[in-house]
Amino acid sequence: MDGFERRTLVKKEKILNTSAALFQKEGIKKVSISKIAKEANVSQVTIYNYFERKEKLLYEALIYFVNQTWEKYHKLIEESISYEEKMKQFIFSEAQTVNDLHEEFSNYMMDQYKIPGNFIEHLYQEKALPAMMQLVQQGRDEGFIDPAISDTAIFVYLQMFTDYLQKGDAIEQLVPLTEELMKLFFYGIAGSGEIKKPD
C-alpha cells in the first residue's frame, strides 16, 4: 500500500467515524454532508468523491458502526476475566449502546437487518455466533451455565431471538427491554441475584 492509498483509507475512516457518531447522536435527517465535512475536517467534495451521495455514506457508516460495536464485544469476550464479569459488562454496555442510539438511526439499522442476506446477519453467523458459543463454554467451565443444556438448544434459542428481531415492529418493543432481555439471556428466568454495575 503506497502513501496515497494509506492517506485515502485514513481519511475515509475518519469520515465514517464522524458520520456514524453524528447519525447515532442526532439522527439522519438533521445530519447534512456539510456538517459531516466540517466535523471530519474534510471538504464536501471529498465526501462525495468517496461515497457519491448521503444514502451510500449512511449505509457505509452503519456497517462501520456495527463492525466497531462487534470489535468491542469481541475484545471483551477474549479478555482474561470471569464469565460473570463479562456478563455484567455485556448487559450494561448493550443497554447503554441502545439508549444512546437516535431513533432514526436505530430504525434504519433494523430496516437493513430485515433484508435477507444483510451484512449484520452475515457478521452474526460468521463471527458473533461462534464467539457467543465460546462464551457459553466459559460459562459452563465456571459453573454458571448448566452443562445439560446443549449447544443445539442454545443455538435454537439464539435463532428464535434473531428471527424475532427481523419482524416489523420488534425494535419498538425491544429497546425499552434491552437490559432485562440481556439478563434473561445470560442468567435465565431464575436469575442469579442482583447485578451490580461494573466498575
C-alpha positions as CSV (number, residue, x, y, z in Angstrom):
1,M,0.0,0.0,0.0
2,D,1.5,3.3,-1.0
3,G,1.3,6.6,0.8
4,F,-1.7,7.9,-1.3
5,E,-3.7,4.7,-0.6
6,R,-2.9,4.9,3.1
7,R,-4.0,8.5,3.3
8,T,-7.2,7.7,1.5
9,L,-8.0,4.9,3.9
10,V,-7.3,7.1,6.9
11,K,-9.5,9.9,5.5
12,K,-12.3,7.5,4.7
13,E,-12.3,6.0,8.1
14,K,-12.3,9.5,9.7
15,I,-15.4,10.4,7.6
16,L,-17.1,7.1,8.6
17,N,-16.3,7.5,12.2
18,T,-17.6,11.1,12.2
19,S,-20.7,10.2,10.3
20,A,-21.6,7.2,12.5
21,A,-21.2,9.3,15.6
22,L,-23.4,12.1,14.2
23,F,-26.1,9.7,12.9
24,Q,-26.1,7.9,16.3
25,K,-26.5,11.2,18.3
26,E,-28.6,13.4,16.0
27,G,-30.4,11.0,13.7
28,I,-30.3,11.0,9.9
29,K,-32.4,14.0,8.7
30,K,-30.6,16.6,10.7
31,V,-27.1,15.5,9.7
32,S,-26.0,17.1,6.5
33,I,-23.0,16.4,4.3
34,S,-21.7,19.9,5.1
35,K,-21.9,19.2,8.9
36,I,-20.1,15.9,8.5
37,A,-17.4,17.6,6.4
38,K,-16.9,20.3,9.0
39,E,-16.7,17.8,11.9
40,A,-14.3,15.5,9.9
41,N,-12.3,18.4,8.7
42,V,-12.6,17.5,5.0
43,S,-14.3,19.1,2.1
44,Q,-17.8,18.1,0.9
45,V,-16.2,17.3,-2.5
46,T,-14.0,14.7,-0.8
47,I,-17.1,13.0,0.8
48,Y,-18.9,12.9,-2.5
49,N,-15.9,11.5,-4.2
50,Y,-15.7,8.7,-1.8
51,F,-19.3,8.0,-1.1
52,E,-21.3,9.6,-4.0
53,R,-24.4,10.5,-2.0
54,K,-25.6,10.7,1.6
55,E,-27.6,7.4,1.3
56,K,-24.5,5.5,0.5
57,L,-22.5,7.2,3.2
58,L,-25.3,6.4,5.7
59,Y,-25.1,2.7,4.7
60,E,-21.3,2.6,5.0
61,A,-21.5,4.4,8.3
62,L,-23.9,1.8,9.6
63,I,-21.5,-1.0,8.5
64,Y,-18.7,0.9,10.3
65,F,-20.8,1.2,13.5
66,V,-21.8,-2.4,13.5
67,N,-18.2,-3.6,12.9
68,Q,-16.9,-1.3,15.7
69,T,-19.5,-2.5,18.1
70,W,-18.7,-6.1,17.2
71,E,-14.9,-5.5,17.8
72,K,-15.7,-4.0,21.2
73,Y,-17.7,-7.1,22.2
74,H,-15.2,-9.5,20.7
75,K,-12.4,-7.8,22.7
76,L,-14.5,-8.3,25.8
77,I,-15.1,-12.0,25.0
78,E,-11.3,-12.5,24.6
79,E,-10.4,-10.8,27.9
80,S,-8.9,-12.9,30.7
81,I,-11.7,-12.1,33.2
82,S,-14.5,-14.2,34.6
83,Y,-17.7,-15.2,32.8
84,E,-19.7,-13.3,35.4
85,E,-17.7,-10.1,34.9
86,K,-18.1,-10.4,31.2
87,M,-21.8,-10.7,31.5
88,K,-22.1,-7.7,33.7
89,Q,-20.2,-5.6,31.2
90,F,-22.2,-7.0,28.3
91,I,-25.5,-6.2,29.9
92,F,-24.7,-2.6,30.9
93,S,-22.7,-1.9,27.7
94,E,-25.6,-3.1,25.5
95,A,-28.2,-1.2,27.4
96,Q,-26.0,2.0,27.1
97,T,-25.4,1.5,23.4
98,V,-29.2,1.1,22.7
99,N,-30.1,4.0,24.8
100,D,-27.5,6.2,23.1
101,L,-28.8,5.4,19.6
102,H,-31.1,8.0,17.9
103,E,-34.4,6.5,16.9
104,E,-33.9,7.3,13.2
105,F,-30.5,5.5,13.1
106,S,-31.9,2.6,15.2
107,N,-34.9,2.2,12.8
108,Y,-32.6,2.4,9.8
109,M,-30.4,-0.4,11.2
110,M,-33.4,-2.6,11.8
111,D,-34.7,-1.9,8.3
112,Q,-31.4,-3.1,7.0
113,Y,-31.5,-6.1,9.2
114,K,-34.8,-7.2,7.8
115,I,-33.3,-7.5,4.3
116,P,-32.4,-11.2,3.5
117,G,-28.7,-11.8,3.4
118,N,-27.9,-8.5,5.0
119,F,-24.4,-7.7,6.3
120,I,-25.5,-7.8,10.0
121,E,-26.8,-11.3,9.6
122,H,-23.5,-12.4,7.9
123,L,-21.5,-10.9,10.8
124,Y,-23.7,-12.7,13.3
125,Q,-23.4,-16.1,11.6
126,E,-19.7,-15.9,10.7
127,K,-18.3,-14.1,13.8
128,A,-20.7,-13.3,16.6
129,L,-22.3,-16.7,16.9
130,P,-19.1,-18.7,17.2
131,A,-17.8,-16.1,19.8
132,M,-21.0,-16.4,21.7
133,M,-20.7,-20.2,21.8
134,Q,-17.1,-19.7,23.1
135,L,-18.5,-17.6,25.8
136,V,-21.1,-20.2,26.6
137,Q,-18.4,-22.8,27.1
138,Q,-16.6,-20.5,29.5
139,G,-19.9,-20.2,31.4
140,R,-20.1,-24.0,31.6
141,D,-16.5,-24.3,32.7
142,E,-17.0,-21.8,35.5
143,G,-20.3,-23.3,36.7
144,F,-22.7,-20.6,35.5
145,I,-24.3,-22.5,32.7
146,D,-26.0,-25.8,33.2
147,P,-23.8,-28.4,31.2
148,A,-27.0,-30.3,30.5
149,I,-28.1,-27.5,28.1
150,S,-26.7,-28.5,24.7
151,D,-25.1,-26.2,22.1
152,T,-28.1,-27.1,19.8
153,A,-30.6,-25.8,22.4
154,I,-28.7,-22.6,22.9
155,F,-28.3,-22.1,19.1
156,V,-32.1,-22.6,18.7
157,Y,-32.7,-20.1,21.5
158,L,-30.5,-17.5,19.8
159,Q,-32.1,-18.1,16.4
160,M,-35.6,-17.5,17.8
161,F,-34.4,-14.2,19.2
162,T,-32.7,-13.1,15.9
163,D,-35.8,-14.2,13.9
164,Y,-38.0,-12.1,16.2
165,L,-35.7,-9.1,15.6
166,Q,-36.5,-9.3,11.9
167,K,-40.2,-8.7,12.5
168,G,-41.7,-5.4,11.6
169,D,-42.2,-3.6,14.9
170,A,-39.7,-5.6,17.0
171,I,-37.4,-2.8,17.7
172,E,-40.0,-0.6,19.3
173,Q,-40.9,-3.4,21.7
174,L,-37.4,-4.5,22.5
175,V,-35.5,-1.3,23.0
176,P,-37.1,-0.5,26.4
177,L,-36.4,-4.1,27.5
178,T,-32.8,-4.3,26.5
179,E,-31.3,-4.7,29.9
180,E,-34.0,-7.2,31.0
181,L,-33.5,-9.3,27.9
182,M,-29.8,-9.4,28.3
183,K,-30.2,-10.6,31.9
184,L,-32.8,-13.1,30.8
185,F,-30.4,-14.5,28.1
186,F,-27.3,-14.8,30.3
187,Y,-28.9,-15.7,33.6
188,G,-32.3,-17.3,32.7
189,I,-35.7,-16.7,34.3
190,A,-34.4,-17.8,37.7
191,G,-31.7,-15.1,37.5
192,S,-28.6,-15.0,39.8
193,G,-29.4,-12.3,42.3
194,E,-28.9,-8.6,41.9
195,I,-26.4,-7.5,39.3
196,K,-24.3,-4.5,40.2
197,K,-23.0,-2.2,37.6
198,P,-19.3,-3.0,36.7
199,D,-16.6,-0.5,37.8
